[in-house]
Amino acid sequence: EDLAGAAEIDRSYVSLIENQHFAVSIDVLEKLAQALGTEIHELFLPDLPARLQSRAHD
């Protein structure tokens, strides 16, 4: 409920997303990422910055 409120998204919609029953638009992803204080890519690849930094040193 807190995430839904912070992202201004219906609680039932967030539940559908969490349970992988609904495709998510970019707009909704932006709202969720902002509510979580993160970037969209971190919702999918939380270790991306570390991966990129590791590759830069290879």
C-alpha positions as CSV (number, residue, x, y, z in Angstrom):
1,E,0.0,0.0,0.0
2,D,2.8,2.4,0.8
3,L,4.4,1.9,-2.6
4,A,1.1,2.2,-4.4
5,G,0.4,5.5,-2.5
6,A,3.9,6.9,-3.1
7,A,3.7,6.1,-6.8
8,E,0.1,7.2,-7.1
9,I,-0.9,3.9,-8.5
10,D,-3.9,1.7,-7.5
11,R,-2.9,-0.9,-4.9
12,S,-4.5,-3.7,-6.9
13,Y,-2.5,-2.7,-10.0
14,V,0.8,-2.9,-8.0
15,S,-0.3,-6.3,-6.7
16,L,-0.8,-7.5,-10.3
17,I,2.6,-6.2,-11.3
18,E,4.3,-7.9,-8.2
19,N,2.7,-11.2,-9.2
20,Q,3.7,-10.8,-12.8
21,H,0.1,-10.8,-14.0
22,F,0.3,-7.5,-15.9
23,A,2.6,-5.8,-18.3
24,V,3.9,-2.5,-17.1
25,S,4.2,0.7,-19.1
26,I,7.3,3.0,-19.0
27,D,5.2,5.6,-17.3
28,V,4.3,3.3,-14.4
29,L,7.9,2.1,-14.2
30,E,9.1,5.7,-13.8
31,K,6.5,6.2,-11.0
32,L,7.6,3.1,-9.2
33,A,11.3,3.8,-9.5
34,Q,10.7,7.4,-8.3
35,A,8.7,6.1,-5.3
36,L,11.4,3.7,-4.5
37,G,14.1,6.3,-4.9
38,T,15.9,4.5,-7.6
39,E,16.4,4.4,-11.4
40,I,14.3,2.2,-13.7
41,H,17.2,0.0,-14.7
42,E,17.8,-0.9,-11.1
43,L,14.3,-2.5,-11.0
44,F,15.6,-5.1,-13.5
45,L,19.4,-5.0,-13.1
46,P,20.3,-3.8,-9.6
47,D,24.0,-4.7,-10.1
48,L,24.4,-2.9,-13.5
49,P,26.7,-0.1,-12.3
50,A,29.0,-2.7,-10.7
51,R,29.0,-4.7,-13.9
52,L,29.8,-1.7,-16.0
53,Q,32.6,-0.6,-13.7
54,S,34.0,-4.2,-13.7
55,R,34.1,-4.3,-17.5
56,A,35.8,-0.9,-17.6
57,H,38.7,-2.3,-15.6
58,D,39.0,-5.5,-17.7
